[in-house]
Amino acid sequence: MSDTRDKQIEAVAPNDVTTDPRVNTRPVDRGWVNRKMRDGYDRKRIGVPTVSARTDGSFIWLDGQNRGALSVAAGHGDTKIDMQVFRGLSLAQEAELFLGLNDNRRVAPIYKFLAEVTAGRKEALEITRIAGQYEWTVSDAGGASNIAAVGALNTVYRSSVPPGTTLETVLHVVTKAWGHTSDAVNAHMLVGLASVINDAPGIVHDSLVRKLAAVDGGPSSILGKGRGFKSATGCTVSQGVDQVVRSVYNSNRRSGRLATWGPPAPRAVSGQEQMAVTL
């Protein structure tokens, strides 16, 4: 395969290498660059970055863009250094190589996810498709219609059989109830609501949407009360959201009520155990 065979060490100037945000999805860590500048530039610590040489003559960072930025900041952007150069890669292969080279490093989940989309990995593509059905975009850009909580999206996606059915329901409910607002797709909200849906297959989704839409303060209020549960009981915020959603659904309901924790202390519920994540 070209991603393992067509490579060699070449001298390339950092100024000649650019970033394709579809591949090297994380931004330059300016804090790291500034810290290293204070320590003093040392060429020997730059190592051998990895780049992709494209057919148009451009070079794209696959690994080492922070070190390249450090070289530029130190005034050595035009000084050629040894780089491992791959040739003949497709866009998807570039993204896969980026993921492999950064597998053991602290790459924020959102940037790893975006690279997985470019690489064509099935789960990332399916999550992106489901989000798009409800006019959400998985992105770190901020804004009302963007979701950055990819850990929660992955957890909810995997929580159902087949994968994705619970995620579709959760995004349907929050979008119908509150529209596009950041608190509606907060990680705790997504996981807590998914726990309720997985634990109560008989829940009437239209009724849940109406009752959530009527909550004074909307998703911000539910999240606040979920944090209150955490303070009072020691549960996670998502578990607290689970209980708040159940209480909202049960209000003025004579039949089909959902089970909630009984006093004096909360007990674990099977759906929540399946959904438990560190958030």
PASEBA-1860 file (N, C-alpha, C; in nm, 3 decimals):
! residues 279
1> MSDTRDKQ> 0.084/-0.121/0.000/0.000/0.000/0.000/0.087/0.125/0.000 ~ 0.039/0.231/-0.062/0.120/0.352/-0.075/0.146/0.420/0.056 ~ 0.056/0.402/0.158/0.076/0.472/0.283/0.187/0.411/0.366 ~ 0.239/0.293/0.328/0.351/0.234/0.401/0.474/0.219/0.311 ~ 0.456/0.219/0.180/0.568/0.193/0.090/0.630/0.322/0.035 ~ 0.546/0.417/-0.009/0.596/0.534/-0.079/0.634/0.645/0.018 ~ 0.741/0.623/0.091/0.787/0.723/0.186/0.940/0.726/0.185 ~ 0.992/0.843/0.219/1.137/0.859/0.228/1.166/0.984/0.311
9> IEAVAPND> 1.289/0.993/0.357/1.332/1.111/0.432/1.379/1.216/0.332 ~ 1.322/1.337/0.343/1.359/1.447/0.255/1.378/1.573/0.338 ~ 1.458/1.666/0.287/1.477/1.796/0.353/1.368/1.891/0.304 ~ 1.286/1.939/0.398/1.173/2.027/0.365/1.172/2.143/0.464 ~ 1.145/2.262/0.415/1.136/2.379/0.503/0.997/2.385/0.566 ~ 0.986/2.408/0.697/0.854/2.417/0.762/0.760/2.517/0.695 ~ 0.815/2.626/0.641/0.729/2.724/0.574/0.664/2.668/0.448 ~ 0.716/2.557/0.397/0.660/2.498/0.275/0.551/2.395/0.306
17> VTTDPRVN> 0.521/2.375/0.434/0.420/2.276/0.474/0.297/2.348/0.526 ~ 0.182/2.305/0.482/0.056/2.366/0.526/-0.030/2.262/0.597 ~ -0.140/2.308/0.654/-0.232/2.219/0.725/-0.364/2.209/0.649 ~ -0.410/2.087/0.628/-0.543/2.064/0.573/-0.633/2.029/0.691 ~ -0.727/2.115/0.728/-0.809/2.090/0.848/-0.895/1.965/0.839 ~ -0.910/1.908/0.721/-0.983/1.781/0.709/-0.899/1.664/0.757 ~ -0.768/1.684/0.759/-0.675/1.576/0.795/-0.613/1.602/0.932 ~ -0.535/1.710/0.941/-0.477/1.746/1.070/-0.579/1.837/1.139
25> TRPVDRGW> -0.674/1.773/1.204/-0.796/1.842/1.248/-0.777/1.930/1.370 ~ -0.669/1.910/1.443/-0.648/1.993/1.562/-0.568/2.117/1.526 ~ -0.597/2.231/1.587/-0.520/2.352/1.559/-0.383/2.348/1.624 ~ -0.296/2.436/1.581/-0.164/2.448/1.644/-0.181/2.486/1.790 ~ -0.105/2.421/1.876/-0.109/2.451/2.020/-0.013/2.568/2.047 ~ -0.068/2.689/2.041/0.015/2.808/2.058/0.075/2.817/2.197 ~ 0.002/2.763/2.296/0.057/2.762/2.432/0.184/2.680/2.440 ~ 0.184/2.564/2.374/0.303/2.478/2.371/0.417/2.549/2.300
33> VNRKMRDG> 0.386/2.611/2.186/0.489/2.683/2.110/0.551/2.793/2.196 ~ 0.468/2.869/2.266/0.520/2.978/2.349/0.607/2.926/2.463 ~ 0.565/2.814/2.522/0.645/2.756/2.632/0.782/2.712/2.581 ~ 0.783/2.648/2.464/0.909/2.602/2.408/0.998/2.719/2.365 ~ 0.938/2.825/2.321/1.015/2.944/2.286/1.086/3.000/2.408 ~ 1.017/2.997/2.522/1.081/3.046/2.646/1.197/2.957/2.687 ~ 1.185/2.826/2.656/1.293/2.733/2.689/1.412/2.748/2.596 ~ 1.389/2.808/2.480/1.496/2.823/2.382/1.484/2.720/2.271
41> YDRKRIGV> 1.499/2.764/2.147/1.485/2.675/2.031/1.605/2.582/2.023 ~ 1.578/2.453/2.005/1.685/2.353/1.991/1.648/2.264/1.873 ~ 1.719/2.277/1.764/1.688/2.200/1.643/1.683/2.050/1.670 ~ 1.767/2.000/1.759/1.772/1.856/1.784/1.642/1.804/1.844 ~ 1.565/1.894/1.908/1.440/1.851/1.968/1.323/1.853/1.871 ~ 1.347/1.897/1.748/1.241/1.900/1.649/1.211/1.760/1.596 ~ 1.312/1.675/1.597/1.292/1.539/1.551/1.268/1.534/1.401 ~ 1.189/1.435/1.357/1.158/1.417/1.216/1.007/1.420/1.198
49> PTVSARTD> 0.951/1.534/1.165/0.807/1.542/1.142/0.764/1.457/1.021 ~ 0.634/1.435/1.010/0.580/1.355/0.900/0.483/1.438/0.817 ~ 0.500/1.434/0.685/0.416/1.512/0.596/0.371/1.427/0.478 ~ 0.268/1.474/0.409/0.222/1.412/0.286/0.252/1.505/0.170 ~ 0.318/1.452/0.068/0.346/1.530/-0.053/0.235/1.501/-0.154 ~ 0.159/1.603/-0.189/0.047/1.585/-0.280/0.089/1.608/-0.425 ~ 0.004/1.565/-0.514/0.038/1.573/-0.657/0.046/1.716/-0.707 ~ -0.015/1.811/-0.633/-0.007/1.952/-0.675/0.121/2.019/-0.628
57> GSFIWLDG> 0.210/1.943/-0.563/0.336/1.997/-0.517/0.335/2.049/-0.373 ~ 0.220/2.048/-0.308/0.211/2.097/-0.171/0.246/1.987/-0.071 ~ 0.286/2.031/0.049/0.312/1.940/0.160/0.209/1.967/0.269 ~ 0.157/1.860/0.329/0.055/1.871/0.433/0.107/1.804/0.559 ~ 0.093/1.874/0.673/0.134/1.814/0.801/0.049/1.691/0.833 ~ 0.115/1.583/0.871/0.047/1.467/0.928/0.084/1.452/1.076 ~ 0.207/1.486/1.108/0.253/1.483/1.247/0.369/1.581/1.260 ~ 0.360/1.670/1.358/0.470/1.762/1.382/0.438/1.907/1.351
65> QNRGALSV> 0.309/1.940/1.332/0.278/2.079/1.299/0.314/2.175/1.412 ~ 0.306/2.131/1.538/0.348/2.218/1.649/0.498/2.245/1.643 ~ 0.574/2.141/1.610/0.719/2.158/1.598/0.752/2.247/1.478 ~ 0.672/2.234/1.372/0.691/2.324/1.258/0.661/2.467/1.294 ~ 0.554/2.488/1.371/0.518/2.623/1.415/0.626/2.681/1.506 ~ 0.688/2.596/1.587/0.797/2.640/1.673/0.916/2.685/1.589 ~ 0.947/2.609/1.484/1.058/2.647/1.396/1.032/2.782/1.332 ~ 0.908/2.802/1.287/0.872/2.930/1.225/0.883/3.044/1.325
73> AAGHGDTK> 0.829/3.021/1.446/0.831/3.125/1.550/0.974/3.161/1.589 ~ 1.064/3.064/1.580/1.204/3.089/1.618/1.286/3.146/1.502 ~ 1.218/3.172/1.390/1.289/3.231/1.277/1.356/3.130/1.186 ~ 1.319/3.002/1.197/1.381/2.898/1.117/1.282/2.834/1.019 ~ 1.179/2.910/0.982/1.077/2.854/0.893/1.128/2.819/0.755 ~ 1.233/2.887/0.711/1.289/2.859/0.578/1.407/2.763/0.582 ~ 1.444/2.720/0.702/1.556/2.627/0.715/1.506/2.484/0.696 ~ 1.558/2.415/0.597/1.511/2.279/0.568/1.556/2.183/0.678
81> IDMQVFRG> 1.464/2.094/0.714/1.494/1.991/0.814/1.447/1.858/0.757 ~ 1.501/1.750/0.814/1.460/1.617/0.768/1.314/1.591/0.807 ~ 1.236/1.547/0.710/1.097/1.507/0.734/1.071/1.375/0.665 ~ 0.983/1.295/0.725/0.938/1.172/0.661/0.825/1.210/0.565 ~ 0.847/1.186/0.438/0.753/1.231/0.334/0.682/1.111/0.273 ~ 0.550/1.111/0.279/0.468/1.009/0.213/0.415/1.066/0.082 ~ 0.414/0.984/-0.020/0.362/1.026/-0.150/0.253/0.930/-0.197 ~ 0.160/0.985/-0.274/0.057/0.901/-0.334/-0.059/0.866/-0.243
89> LSLAQEAE> -0.076/0.938/-0.132/-0.184/0.908/-0.040/-0.314/0.974/-0.085 ~ -0.424/0.904/-0.065/-0.556/0.966/-0.081/-0.586/1.050/0.043 ~ -0.690/1.131/0.036/-0.729/1.211/0.152/-0.761/1.122/0.270 ~ -0.834/1.013/0.246/-0.869/0.920/0.353/-0.745/0.854/0.413 ~ -0.648/0.819/0.329/-0.525/0.759/0.379/-0.445/0.858/0.463 ~ -0.445/0.985/0.422/-0.379/1.088/0.502/-0.441/1.095/0.641 ~ -0.575/1.094/0.646/-0.643/1.103/0.775/-0.617/0.980/0.860 ~ -0.615/0.862/0.800/-0.584/0.740/0.875/-0.444/0.747/0.931
97> LFLGLNDN> -0.350/0.798/0.852/-0.212/0.808/0.899/-0.201/0.908/1.012 ~ -0.273/1.020/1.001/-0.277/1.117/1.110/-0.326/1.051/1.238 ~ -0.433/0.973/1.229/-0.488/0.905/1.346/-0.387/0.807/1.405 ~ -0.319/0.732/1.318/-0.221/0.636/1.366/-0.102/0.700/1.433 ~ -0.053/0.808/1.373/0.064/0.876/1.428/0.034/0.945/1.560 ~ -0.093/0.980/1.583/-0.131/1.052/1.704/-0.212/0.966/1.800 ~ -0.209/0.834/1.779/-0.293/0.743/1.858/-0.264/0.749/2.007 ~ -0.138/0.767/2.044/-0.102/0.765/2.186/-0.078/0.904/2.243
105> RRVAPIYK> -0.126/1.007/2.171/-0.104/1.144/2.217/-0.235/1.207/2.261 ~ -0.225/1.320/2.325/-0.343/1.387/2.377/-0.412/1.468/2.267 ~ -0.483/1.397/2.183/-0.562/1.463/2.079/-0.705/1.472/2.132 ~ -0.759/1.592/2.139/-0.895/1.609/2.190/-0.992/1.524/2.109 ~ -1.092/1.464/2.176/-1.185/1.375/2.106/-1.248/1.435/1.982 ~ -1.282/1.564/1.985/-1.346/1.625/1.870/-1.254/1.622/1.749 ~ -1.123/1.645/1.769/-1.031/1.646/1.656/-1.005/1.505/1.603 ~ -1.002/1.409/1.693/-0.990/1.269/1.650/-1.113/1.229/1.569
113> FLAEVTAG> -1.232/1.268/1.616/-1.356/1.235/1.547/-1.358/1.295/1.406 ~ -1.320/1.421/1.394/-1.321/1.486/1.263/-1.225/1.418/1.166 ~ -1.112/1.371/1.217/-1.019/1.297/1.132/-1.079/1.163/1.092 ~ -1.153/1.100/1.183/-1.219/0.973/1.151/-1.322/0.991/1.040 ~ -1.390/1.106/1.040/-1.485/1.135/0.932/-1.412/1.142/0.798 ~ -1.301/1.215/0.796/-1.223/1.226/0.672/-1.170/1.089/0.628 ~ -1.133/1.008/0.725/-1.081/0.874/0.693/-1.190/0.779/0.647 ~ -1.316/0.818/0.665/-1.427/0.735/0.621/-1.464/0.624/0.715
121> RKEALEIT> -1.431/0.638/0.843/-1.467/0.535/0.940/-1.619/0.533/0.962 ~ -1.674/0.413/0.961/-1.820/0.395/0.956/-1.892/0.465/1.070 ~ -1.845/0.445/1.195/-1.918/0.500/1.309/-1.921/0.652/1.304 ~ -1.809/0.713/1.274/-1.804/0.859/1.266/-1.895/0.911/1.155 ~ -1.897/0.841/1.042/-1.983/0.883/0.931/-2.131/0.868/0.968 ~ -2.166/0.760/1.039/-2.305/0.738/1.078/-2.351/0.843/1.179 ~ -2.265/0.874/1.275/-2.301/0.977/1.374/-2.320/1.112/1.304 ~ -2.232/1.142/1.211/-2.244/1.267/1.136/-2.373/1.271/1.056
129> RIAGQYEW> -2.408/1.158/0.995/-2.532/1.150/0.916/-2.655/1.170/1.005 ~ -2.657/1.102/1.120/-2.773/1.114/1.210/-2.787/1.257/1.260 ~ -2.675/1.317/1.300/-2.680/1.456/1.345/-2.733/1.546/1.234 ~ -2.689/1.522/1.112/-2.731/1.603/0.999/-2.880/1.594/0.970 ~ -2.940/1.479/1.003/-3.084/1.464/0.982/-3.163/1.569/1.059 ~ -3.107/1.610/1.172/-3.174/1.709/1.257/-3.104/1.845/1.252 ~ -3.026/1.862/1.146/-2.958/1.989/1.116/-2.858/2.030/1.223 ~ -2.792/1.929/1.281/-2.680/1.952/1.371/-2.551/1.922/1.296
137> TVSDAGGA> -2.445/1.991/1.333/-2.313/1.967/1.277/-2.218/1.932/1.389 ~ -2.142/1.823/1.372/-2.041/1.786/1.472/-1.918/1.871/1.444 ~ -1.888/1.962/1.536/-1.782/2.060/1.512/-1.738/2.122/1.644 ~ -1.617/2.176/1.643/-1.566/2.251/1.758/-1.586/2.400/1.741 ~ -1.660/2.439/1.638/-1.670/2.581/1.603/-1.759/2.661/1.697 ~ -1.833/2.595/1.784/-1.927/2.668/1.868/-2.051/2.703/1.786 ~ -2.143/2.773/1.848/-2.265/2.808/1.776/-2.378/2.715/1.812 ~ -2.499/2.763/1.793/-2.618/2.694/1.842/-2.641/2.558/1.777
145> SNIAAVGA> -2.603/2.540/1.652/-2.636/2.415/1.584/-2.518/2.319/1.575 ~ -2.411/2.345/1.653/-2.294/2.258/1.652/-2.288/2.172/1.777 ~ -2.241/2.048/1.760/-2.222/1.956/1.872/-2.074/1.922/1.882 ~ -2.015/1.947/1.997/-1.874/1.912/2.019/-1.859/1.793/2.113 ~ -1.969/1.747/2.172/-1.966/1.641/2.273/-1.957/1.504/2.206 ~ -1.843/1.476/2.139/-1.833/1.353/2.062/-1.823/1.229/2.151 ~ -1.770/1.244/2.272/-1.769/1.130/2.364/-1.910/1.084/2.394 ~ -1.999/1.178/2.420/-2.138/1.146/2.446/-2.206/1.091/2.321
153> LNTVYRSS> -2.178/1.150/2.206/-2.237/1.099/2.081/-2.196/0.954/2.057 ~ -2.069/0.923/2.078/-2.023/0.785/2.061/-2.091/0.691/2.159 ~ -2.101/0.734/2.285/-2.162/0.650/2.387/-2.309/0.622/2.355 ~ -2.382/0.726/2.319/-2.524/0.709/2.289/-2.541/0.625/2.162 ~ -2.457/0.649/2.062/-2.465/0.571/1.937/-2.449/0.423/1.966 ~ -2.355/0.387/2.051/-2.326/0.246/2.079/-2.421/0.182/2.178 ~ -2.509/0.260/2.238/-2.592/0.210/2.349/-2.712/0.130/2.303 ~ -2.740/0.130/2.173/-2.859/0.060/2.124/-2.821/-0.049/2.026
161> VPPGTTLE> -2.915/-0.140/2.002/-2.899/-0.245/1.903/-3.016/-0.236/1.807 ~ -2.993/-0.205/1.679/-2.862/-0.175/1.620/-2.810/-0.040/1.665 ~ -2.680/-0.018/1.652/-2.625/0.112/1.694/-2.690/0.227/1.618 ~ -2.711/0.336/1.690/-2.762/0.456/1.627/-2.908/0.485/1.650 ~ -2.989/0.382/1.684/-3.132/0.406/1.700/-3.162/0.497/1.818 ~ -3.093/0.478/1.930/-3.114/0.566/2.045/-3.066/0.707/2.015 ~ -2.954/0.719/1.946/-2.903/0.852/1.911/-3.004/0.927/1.824 ~ -3.066/0.858/1.729/-3.167/0.922/1.647/-3.283/0.972/1.733
169> TVLHVVTK> -3.326/0.890/1.827/-3.439/0.928/1.914/-3.401/1.048/2.001 ~ -3.283/1.043/2.060/-3.239/1.152/2.148/-3.233/1.284/2.072 ~ -3.173/1.283/1.954/-3.163/1.408/1.878/-3.300/1.454/1.827 ~ -3.386/1.359/1.798/-3.524/1.396/1.761/-3.592/1.468/1.877 ~ -3.580/1.412/1.997/-3.649/1.468/2.114/-3.596/1.607/2.148 ~ -3.464/1.622/2.158/-3.410/1.752/2.200/-3.434/1.859/2.095 ~ -3.430/1.820/1.968/-3.452/1.919/1.862/-3.597/1.963/1.857 ~ -3.689/1.867/1.869/-3.832/1.901/1.868/-3.869/1.983/1.991
177> AWGHTSDA> -3.808/1.951/2.105/-3.844/2.020/2.230/-3.784/2.159/2.239 ~ -3.659/2.175/2.196/-3.587/2.300/2.224/-3.523/2.365/2.102 ~ -3.530/2.301/1.987/-3.462/2.357/1.871/-3.312/2.342/1.884 ~ -3.239/2.432/1.819/-3.093/2.424/1.817/-3.035/2.521/1.919 ~ -2.996/2.464/2.031/-2.934/2.541/2.139/-2.829/2.453/2.203 ~ -2.720/2.511/2.246/-2.606/2.431/2.293/-2.639/2.343/2.412 ~ -2.721/2.390/2.505/-2.753/2.309/2.622/-2.835/2.185/2.586 ~ -2.907/2.191/2.473/-2.987/2.077/2.431/-2.899/1.958/2.394
185> VNAHMLVG> -2.775/1.984/2.351/-2.684/1.876/2.312/-2.560/1.875/2.402 ~ -2.576/1.927/2.523/-2.471/1.911/2.624/-2.448/1.761/2.648 ~ -2.326/1.722/2.677/-2.294/1.580/2.694/-2.381/1.514/2.801 ~ -2.401/1.582/2.914/-2.482/1.525/3.021/-2.627/1.508/2.977 ~ -2.677/1.603/2.900/-2.814/1.595/2.850/-2.830/1.475/2.759 ~ -2.737/1.458/2.665/-2.747/1.349/2.570/-2.742/1.213/2.639 ~ -2.648/1.197/2.731/-2.632/1.068/2.799/-2.747/1.042/2.895 ~ -2.789/1.145/2.969/-2.899/1.126/3.063/-3.029/1.093/2.993
193> LASVINDA> -3.060/1.162/2.886/-3.182/1.135/2.811/-3.176/0.997/2.746 ~ -3.061/0.960/2.693/-3.046/0.828/2.633/-3.069/0.718/2.735 ~ -3.025/0.740/2.858/-3.046/0.642/2.964/-3.194/0.618/2.987 ~ -3.271/0.726/2.991/-3.416/0.713/3.010/-3.478/0.636/2.894 ~ -3.442/0.672/2.773/-3.501/0.609/2.654/-3.465/0.461/2.647 ~ -3.341/0.426/2.679/-3.300/0.286/2.675/-3.366/0.204/2.786 ~ -3.392/0.266/2.900/-3.447/0.195/3.014/-3.600/0.185/3.009 ~ -3.661/0.269/2.924/-3.808/0.272/2.918/-3.853/0.266/2.773
201> PGIVHDSL> -3.847/0.147/2.711/-3.882/0.137/2.569/-4.027/0.174/2.538 ~ -4.114/0.175/2.640/-4.253/0.209/2.617/-4.284/0.357/2.628 ~ -4.182/0.439/2.649/-4.204/0.581/2.667/-4.266/0.642/2.540 ~ -4.360/0.733/2.558/-4.425/0.800/2.446/-4.343/0.923/2.410 ~ -4.275/0.917/2.299/-4.180/1.022/2.263/-4.247/1.157/2.242 ~ -4.364/1.158/2.179/-4.433/1.286/2.156/-4.471/1.352/2.288 ~ -4.514/1.272/2.384/-4.548/1.325/2.516/-4.423/1.380/2.584 ~ -4.312/1.308/2.572/-4.187/1.354/2.631/-4.144/1.487/2.570
209> VRKLAAVD> -4.157/1.500/2.438/-4.121/1.624/2.371/-4.205/1.740/2.424 ~ -4.337/1.719/2.434/-4.425/1.827/2.481/-4.390/1.870/2.623 ~ -4.362/1.774/2.708/-4.335/1.808/2.849/-4.199/1.874/2.865 ~ -4.101/1.829/2.790/-3.970/1.894/2.797/-3.977/2.036/2.743 ~ -4.054/2.055/2.637/-4.068/2.188/2.577/-4.134/2.286/2.673 ~ -4.215/2.233/2.764/-4.288/2.318/2.859/-4.209/2.351/2.985 ~ -4.091/2.290/3.002/-4.011/2.315/3.122/-3.963/2.459/3.124 ~ -3.991/2.529/3.231/-3.947/2.667/3.246/-3.794/2.670/3.254
217> GGPSSILG> -3.732/2.742/3.165/-3.586/2.748/3.163/-3.524/2.649/3.067 ~ -3.604/2.559/3.010/-3.559/2.466/2.908/-3.445/2.375/2.952 ~ -3.356/2.342/2.859/-3.248/2.248/2.892/-3.152/2.301/2.999 ~ -3.138/2.433/3.008/-3.048/2.487/3.112/-3.101/2.454/3.251 ~ -3.234/2.460/3.266/-3.295/2.428/3.395/-3.276/2.280/3.429 ~ -3.294/2.193/3.330/-3.278/2.050/3.354/-3.133/2.017/3.391 ~ -3.038/2.078/3.322/-2.898/2.055/3.356/-2.867/2.105/3.497 ~ -2.923/2.220/3.532/-2.901/2.274/3.666/-2.954/2.181/3.774
225> KGRGFKSA> -3.071/2.126/3.751/-3.128/2.033/3.848/-3.050/1.902/3.851 ~ -2.996/1.862/3.734/-2.912/1.743/3.731/-2.786/1.762/3.815 ~ -2.729/1.882/3.809/-2.612/1.911/3.892/-2.651/1.914/4.040 ~ -2.774/1.957/4.067/-2.823/1.953/4.204/-2.831/1.811/4.257 ~ -2.875/1.718/4.173/-2.878/1.577/4.212/-2.738/1.528/4.245 ~ -2.641/1.569/4.164/-2.504/1.528/4.190/-2.457/1.577/4.326 ~ -2.485/1.703/4.358/-2.444/1.759/4.487/-2.512/1.689/4.603 ~ -2.639/1.654/4.583/-2.716/1.597/4.693/-2.692/1.448/4.713
233> TGCTVSQG> -2.664/1.375/4.605/-2.658/1.229/4.614/-2.523/1.168/4.579 ~ -2.437/1.246/4.513/-2.309/1.190/4.471/-2.315/1.118/4.338 ~ -2.429/1.123/4.270/-2.439/1.061/4.137/-2.368/1.148/4.034 ~ -2.362/1.103/3.911/-2.306/1.187/3.805/-2.413/1.286/3.759 ~ -2.369/1.389/3.688/-2.465/1.487/3.636/-2.561/1.421/3.538 ~ -2.510/1.331/3.454/-2.597/1.264/3.357/-2.701/1.177/3.428 ~ -2.665/1.115/3.539/-2.763/1.040/3.618/-2.867/1.133/3.677 ~ -2.823/1.251/3.719/-2.917/1.349/3.770/-3.013/1.395/3.662
241> VDQVVRSV> -2.961/1.418/3.540/-3.046/1.455/3.428/-3.148/1.345/3.400 ~ -3.104/1.221/3.406/-3.194/1.106/3.390/-3.313/1.118/3.484 ~ -3.286/1.148/3.611/-3.394/1.156/3.710/-3.485/1.276/3.687 ~ -3.427/1.387/3.647/-3.508/1.506/3.620/-3.601/1.481/3.501 ~ -3.549/1.419/3.397/-3.630/1.389/3.279/-3.744/1.295/3.316 ~ -3.716/1.195/3.399/-3.822/1.103/3.442/-3.932/1.178/3.518 ~ -3.890/1.267/3.604/-3.989/1.343/3.683/-4.074/1.433/3.594 ~ -4.010/1.495/3.497/-4.084/1.580/3.402/-4.186/1.496/3.326
249> YNSNRRSG> -4.144/1.381/3.279/-4.233/1.293/3.202/-4.349/1.243/3.289 ~ -4.322/1.215/3.415/-4.425/1.161/3.505/-4.528/1.265/3.550 ~ -4.497/1.392/3.537/-4.585/1.495/3.590/-4.725/1.484/3.528 ~ -4.829/1.482/3.618/-4.970/1.474/3.577/-5.003/1.348/3.497 ~ -4.921/1.247/3.512/-4.945/1.120/3.442/-5.001/1.018/3.539 ~ -5.113/0.957/3.505/-5.175/0.857/3.592/-5.129/0.716/3.561 ~ -5.087/0.693/3.439/-5.040/0.559/3.401/-4.914/0.573/3.317 ~ -4.841/0.464/3.308/-4.719/0.465/3.229/-4.609/0.548/3.289
257> RLATWGPP> -4.612/0.565/3.420/-4.508/0.644/3.487/-4.375/0.569/3.487 ~ -4.267/0.645/3.481/-4.134/0.586/3.480/-4.082/0.571/3.622 ~ -4.007/0.464/3.645/-3.948/0.441/3.777/-3.844/0.547/3.807 ~ -3.840/0.593/3.930/-3.738/0.688/3.976/-3.674/0.631/4.102 ~ -3.567/0.693/4.143/-3.501/0.647/4.264/-3.592/0.665/4.385 ~ -3.590/0.564/4.474/-3.668/0.577/4.596/-3.582/0.622/4.712 ~ -3.637/0.688/4.812/-3.560/0.730/4.929/-3.516/0.607/5.007 ~ -3.411/0.617/5.087/-3.343/0.741/5.119/-3.226/0.774/5.026
265> APRAVSGQ> -3.185/0.678/4.943/-3.068/0.702/4.860/-3.097/0.649/4.720 ~ -3.034/0.707/4.619/-3.059/0.661/4.483/-3.000/0.524/4.459 ~ -3.068/0.445/4.381/-3.015/0.315/4.341/-2.985/0.320/4.192 ~ -2.893/0.237/4.148/-2.858/0.234/4.006/-2.970/0.171/3.926 ~ -2.993/0.220/3.807/-3.091/0.160/3.717/-3.018/0.104/3.598 ~ -3.068/-0.007/3.544/-2.992/-0.081/3.444/-2.955/0.004/3.323 ~ -3.049/0.085/3.277/-3.020/0.168/3.160/-2.906/0.263/3.187 ~ -2.905/0.322/3.307/-2.799/0.417/3.339/-2.664/0.348/3.351
273> EQMAVTL> -2.666/0.224/3.405/-2.540/0.152/3.418/-2.478/0.130/3.281 ~ -2.563/0.099/3.182/-2.512/0.078/3.047/-2.458/0.208/2.989 ~ -2.517/0.320/3.031/-2.480/0.449/2.972/-2.369/0.520/3.048 ~ -2.326/0.463/3.163/-2.232/0.535/3.249/-2.104/0.568/3.174 ~ -2.069/0.697/3.175/-1.944/0.743/3.116/-1.888/0.851/3.206 ~ -1.759/0.874/3.194/-1.697/0.984/3.267/-1.708/1.109/3.183 ~ -1.780/1.208/3.231/-1.804/1.331/3.156/-1.751/1.450/3.233
END
